[in-house]
């Protein structure tokens, strides 16, 4: 019986029914109207991301992904149920620290 449970869970991971351990959820709490940058608040910290492609996030959208990664990463906008590609520009446990990384053209 236990072997069947493990086989089921392994199958779910392969087809994406169970999210990987590194995945987290964040909520968009700030977005500049004329800029591609937005701030996410996760359970642990804040992240400043630069939107590159896919579903353009809006304030209040829930985004899933590995915000600890570096460079260009793939995320999932749960609110729009669409993929999103973004660059993690900064992360911190304090929102004020993340806000310091917002480019001047976006303030």
Helices and strands as residue ranges (DSSP letters): H 2-15, E 24-31, E 37-42, E 46-54, E 62-65, E 72-77, E 82-92, H 95-99, G 104-106
